[in-house]
Amino acid sequence: MRNKGCMSAGTIGIALLVIAVLVFFWGKNGYNSFVAKEQTVNTKWSNVETVYQKRANLIPNLERTVKSYSQFEQETLTKVIEARSKATSITIDPTNMTEADLAKFQAAQGALSGTLSKLMAVVEQYPNLKADQQYLNFQREYIAIENSIRSETVYFNEAANDYNITIKSFPNNILANFTNFKEKPTFKAAAGAENAPEVFTN
C-alpha cells in the first residue's frame, strides 16, 4: 500500500510539474504575443501622429501665401490657424490611450479638416490665388498627406483590432487581465478625420 501511495504521490507531483511547465510556456508565449502586438499598435500610432503633424506643418506656408492676397477673407484663415493650434496641442500616450483621448484627438483633427475645407472653398473665388504656385504646391502636398492620413488611420485600426481580439479571446483574456493589458480604442469612421476631404476642383 505504501508503494502504491508513493507512486500515486509521485505521479501527482509529475503531473503538477507538467501542468506548471505548460502554464509557464503558455503564459510566456501569450505575454510575448501581447507585447509584440501592442508594440505594433504603438508604431502605427506614431505613423498616424507623423502624418497629422505633416499636415499641420503645411499651414504656415499656406498662411503666408493667403496673406499675400489682401482681399482674402482673413476670418477664414484665422479659424484655420486656431484649429491648427488646438489640434497640435493634443498629445496622446499610446500605452495608456482611452476612447476619450482618441475621441478628443479625432475631434480636434476633424475641426482642422473642416476649417481647411472651408478656406479652400473660399480660395475658389480668387482665381489669382488659386493659380499661385505656392498655393498649387500646398494643394499637391495637402492631397498626398490627406491620403496618407486615411491610410495610416486604417492601418492603426487594423493593428488595434488585432491586438484587441488577441487579448479578449479566451483564455488570453485571463492572462491579459492579470498582466494589465487593456483594450485599445480605434478611429471611428463617422467622425471623418481619417477621410481625405474633396476640397479641390479641376
N, C-alpha and C positions, 0 to 999 in steps of 0.2 A: 504493500500500500504506500509505503514511504517513497519507493522508487517511482510509482505512478504519480504521486503528489509532486515529487521533484520534477519529473518530466513535464507534468502539467504546468507547473510554475515556470519552468524553463521555456516551454512553448509559448506561454503567455508573454513572457519577457521578450522573446524574439519577435513575436507578433507586434508588441507595443513599439519595439525598436524600429521595425519595418514601417509601421504607421508613422512614427515620428520622422523618419527619414523622408518618407513620401510627402508628408505635410511640409517639411522643411524645403524640399525642392519645389513643391507646388507654390509655396509662399515666395520663395526666391524668384522663381520664373515669373510669377504673377506680378510681384513688386517691380521687377526689372522691366516688364512689359508696360506697366503703368508709367514708369519714369520715362521710357522711350517715347510713348505716345504723348505724354504731357509736354515733353521737350519739343516734339513736332508741332504741337499747338502753339507753344511759345514762339517758335521760329516763324510760323505762319502769321502770328500776331505782329511780330516785328516787321514782316513784309507789308502788312496792312498799314502800320504806322508810317513806314517809309514812303509809300505811295501817297498817302494823305498829306504828309509833310512836303513832298514834291509839289503837290497842288498848291499848298499854302505858299511855298516859295515862289510860285509864279506871280502871285498877286502884286507884290511891289512893282514889278515891271509893268504889269497891266495898269496899275495906279499911275505911274509916270507917263505912260502912253496916253491914257484917257485925259489926264490933267492938262496935257498939251493942247487939248481942244477946249477952249474957254467956254464954248456954247454948250458943252455937255452937261447933263443933269448931275450935279455934284452930290445931291442927296442919295442917288442910287449907288454911286461909288462909295460914299460914306458907310452905307449899310453893308457893303461887301467887306470893307476894312474892319468894321465892328464884328461881323460874323467870323472873319478870319481870326481875329484876336481871341474870341471866345472859343473857337474850335481848337486853336493851338494851345490853349491854356489847360485843356483836359488831358491828363495823363492817366494811364491805367497800368497797374501791375498785373501781368497776365497770370501770375501764380496765385493771385487772390481775386481774380476777376468775378464780379457778380452780374446778374441780369441788370440791376440798376446802373452799375458802372457802364456797361456796354450800351444800354439804352440812352444814357446821358451823352456818351461819346457820339453815338449814331445820330442823335437829335441835333447836336451841335454841327456835325459834318453835313447833315441834311439841310440845316438852315443856311450854311455856307453855299451849298449847291444851289439852293433856291435863289439866294441873292445874286449869285453869279449868272444864273439863267436870266434873271430879270435885267441885269446890267447888259448882257449880250443881246437881249431882245431890243433894248434901247439903242444899242450901237447900230442896229439895222437902219435906224433913222438918220444916221450920219455917214453918208457914202464915203467921204474923205477918210474918216476914222476907220471905217470898215475896210478900206483899201490900204491903210497904213501898214508898212512892212513889219513894224514891231507888233502890231496887233495880229497880223497874219501869223507871225512866229508864235505868239501866245496861243492863238487858236489851234495851231497844229500840235503844240506840246500839250495843251489842255485836253484835246480829244484823246491823245495817246495815254495820258495819265488817268483820265476817267475810265478808259477801257481797262487799264491796269488795276484800278481800284475795284472794278467789277470782278475781275479775275481773282485778285488776291483775297477778297472777302469770301468768294465761293470756296477757294482753297482752304481758308481758315475754317469755314463752316464744316467742310468735309473732314478736316483733321479733328475738330472739336466733337463732331458726331461720332467719329470712330473711337475716340477716347471715351466719350460718354457711354457708348454701347459696351465697351470693354469693362469699365468699372461698375456698370449697373447690372451686368449679366451674372447669374448665379453660377458658381459660388464666388466669383470675383468680387461681388458686392460686399461680401463679408470681410474679405481682406482689405478692400478699399475703405470701408468704414473704420476698420481697425487702424489703418495707416493714414487716415485723414486725407485721402484723395477725393476731391469734390468735383461735381459736375461743372462743366464749362458752359457759359452762355454762348449763343450764336447770333449772328446778324439776322434781323427779321426783314424779309423782302418788302413788307408793306411800308416800311419807313422810307425806302427808296434811296438810302445813302449809298448803296453799292451799285446803283444803276447809272450808267452814263446818260446824262440828260441830252435830249436832242435840241440843242440851242442854236445851232448854226444852220443857215440856209444857203443854198447854192446861188 
